[in-house]
Amino acid sequence: MTDFQKSELKQMQDAIYREKILRARSMTKEERLQEVFDQSELQIQMMLAGAMHKLGTTCEAEGWKEVERWIEKLDYLRDSKFYKPF
């Protein structure tokens, strides 16, 4: 990637970031809360898709079992104090 391309990419990233900040500032508390729920739902669906891809299956039930296994692993790490709060 050339320096010019890097510069253009940086400008595009900055513009997207500014747009997101301005959009968030213009939202009501209710709209921001709805956005949190929408983003959470998107992340859950992406986690399911990732689990199904990893398993090589199209069965959602199998995918959800893998997601549950991942979450249990995260819970174990949290409970064992592997991750420490700041």
Steps between C-alpha positions, in 0.01 A plus 500: 500500500641837402523797735227671296268200543575490874420870524171456315410201716575699816282787378216259426533339844498841667189605304316180599598550864384864496170396342443237768576748779271766356225242449530376859494854636181575310317194638268498795576271794229265379651484151846431642361222718324346199830517310668305781238226473527495120879471514477226765263301279737540207793376709302198620411409142863540393611276786251234389615527138862470611425190707312337214784580261758357741299180534429483126126467559179670398321374812422792731454267799858377462617860459323609818664212692840625384411859596393374843833319535687820413300701753560239771872524426486880533305467826764260632781739410315790662424300814858374527616864501692448173366838391550769759296820514688826463 
